[in-house]
Amino acid sequence: MSQINIVIVDDQNLFRQSLSLLINSIENFKLMAECNSGQAFIETLKTFDIKIDIAIIDMDMPGMNGIELNKYLQNNYPHIKVIILTVHANELLISQMISEGASSYLVKNCDKDELLLTINTVYKTGFYFNKQIIKSLRSGAKNRPALQDLSGAPITLSKRESQVLKLLCREYNNVEIAAELYISVRTVEGHRVGLINKIKCRTTAGLVLFAIKYQLLDASF
């Protein structure tokens, strides 16, 4: 089992320390640092020789908040997968954070098992959305709107693009999608990059959010 290198960024001392104890209790998790602010995390990153896989970040922090820290990481450390862990369960905020590159978004009343599932899934696939968030995103749109990219421009998806998108949302990797659709891995990667460029998102997580927003997935997702 691969080791997952994790950093916690949260200004609430008791919560951060409790989360640290949980992370340290999991065999394949390695807590690299715990920081009480976004700026402290950035300074700490400069001292690391080991690759950081996941940053668990609070939204409300003095100085650099979670929104600003996520933007900084996407621009300067794009290999670090960001999991937002916050008290805010606002649909617009969720959409914004995922669109700006965050790999997952959890509220702080989630249970231990969901947090561990999120960390492992994000490490494996690059994204994770729980059912509660998916349901809230779906309920926000009573009627399916015309497809638009993130800038608001109308777009259309080909049948093949729709097929690839649905399989990406189900956590299929490129090899699995190629086998499912009887196409080459290179063609799958071309469709994935094409979808990201067409929708104007940054990550596979952004593609999943787009599919949920426009109700492109069946109810079992």
Backbone hydrogen bonds, N-H to C=O, Kabsch-Sander energy under -0.5 kcal/mol:
donor,donor_aa,acceptor,acceptor_aa,energy
4,I,28,N,-3.1
5,N,3,Q,-0.6
6,I,4,I,-0.5
6,I,30,K,-3.0
7,V,54,I,-2.0
8,I,33,A,-1.9
9,V,56,I,-3.1
10,D,35,C,-2.4
13,N,11,D,-0.9
16,R,12,Q,-2.9
17,Q,13,N,-2.7
18,S,14,L,-2.2
19,L,15,F,-2.5
20,S,16,R,-2.0
21,L,17,Q,-1.9
22,L,18,S,-1.7
23,I,19,L,-2.6
24,N,20,S,-2.6
25,S,21,L,-0.8
25,S,22,L,-0.8
26,I,23,I,-1.4
29,F,26,I,-1.4
30,K,4,I,-2.8
32,M,6,I,-3.2
32,M,30,K,-0.8
33,A,6,I,-0.9
35,C,8,I,-3.2
38,G,64,M,-0.9
41,F,37,S,-1.7
42,I,38,G,-2.1
43,E,39,Q,-2.2
44,T,40,A,-2.2
45,L,41,F,-2.6
46,K,42,I,-1.1
47,T,44,T,-1.8
48,F,45,L,-1.4
53,D,5,N,-1.7
54,I,5,N,-2.2
55,A,81,K,-2.6
56,I,7,V,-2.9
57,I,55,A,-0.7
57,I,83,I,-2.7
58,D,9,V,-2.5
61,M,59,M,-0.8
64,M,62,P,-0.7
65,N,63,G,-0.7
66,G,59,M,-2.6
69,L,65,N,-2.7
70,N,66,G,-2.5
71,K,67,I,-1.9
72,Y,68,E,-2.1
73,L,69,L,-2.6
74,Q,70,N,-2.6
75,N,71,K,-1.7
76,N,72,Y,-2.1
77,Y,73,L,-2.8
80,I,77,Y,-2.1
81,K,53,D,-2.9
81,K,79,H,-0.5
83,I,55,A,-2.8
83,I,81,K,-0.5
84,I,82,V,-0.6
84,I,104,S,-2.4
85,L,57,I,-2.7
86,T,106,L,-2.3
94,I,90,N,-2.6
95,S,91,E,-2.5
96,Q,92,L,-2.3
97,M,93,L,-2.6
98,I,94,I,-2.4
99,S,95,S,-2.5
100,E,96,Q,-1.7
101,G,98,I,-1.8
102,A,97,M,-2.6
103,S,82,V,-2.1
104,S,82,V,-1.3
105,Y,128,Y,-0.6
106,L,84,I,-3.4
108,K,86,T,-2.0
110,C,107,V,-1.8
115,L,111,D,-1.9
116,L,112,K,-2.5
117,L,113,D,-2.4
118,T,114,E,-2.6
119,I,115,L,-2.4
120,N,116,L,-2.3
121,T,117,L,-2.7
122,V,118,T,-2.8
123,Y,119,I,-2.1
124,K,120,N,-1.7
125,T,121,T,-3.4
126,G,121,T,-0.7
126,G,122,V,-1.5
128,Y,103,S,-1.9
134,I,130,N,-2.1
135,K,131,K,-2.7
136,S,132,Q,-2.0
137,L,133,I,-2.3
138,R,134,I,-2.2
139,S,135,K,-2.4
140,G,136,S,-0.8
141,A,138,R,-1.6
142,K,140,G,-0.5
149,D,153,A,-2.7
150,L,199,I,-2.4
152,G,149,D,-2.0
155,I,147,L,-1.8
162,S,158,S,-2.4
163,Q,159,K,-2.0
164,V,160,R,-2.6
165,L,161,E,-2.6
166,K,162,S,-2.2
167,L,163,Q,-1.8
168,L,164,V,-2.4
169,C,165,L,-2.1
170,R,166,K,-0.8
171,E,168,L,-1.7
172,Y,167,L,-2.3
177,I,173,N,-2.5
178,A,174,N,-2.4
179,A,175,V,-2.0
180,E,176,E,-2.2
181,L,177,I,-2.5
182,Y,178,A,-1.0
183,I,178,A,-1.8
188,V,184,S,-2.0
189,E,185,V,-2.5
190,G,186,R,-2.0
191,H,187,T,-2.2
192,R,188,V,-2.5
193,V,189,E,-2.6
194,G,190,G,-2.3
195,L,191,H,-2.6
196,I,192,R,-2.2
197,N,193,V,-2.4
198,K,194,G,-2.5
199,I,195,L,-2.8
200,K,196,I,-1.5
201,C,196,I,-1.2
207,L,203,T,-1.2
208,V,204,T,-2.1
209,L,205,A,-2.2
210,F,206,G,-2.0
211,A,207,L,-2.3
212,I,208,V,-2.2
213,K,209,L,-2.8
214,Y,210,F,-2.1
215,Q,212,I,-1.5
216,L,211,A,-2.9
221,F,218,D,-1.7
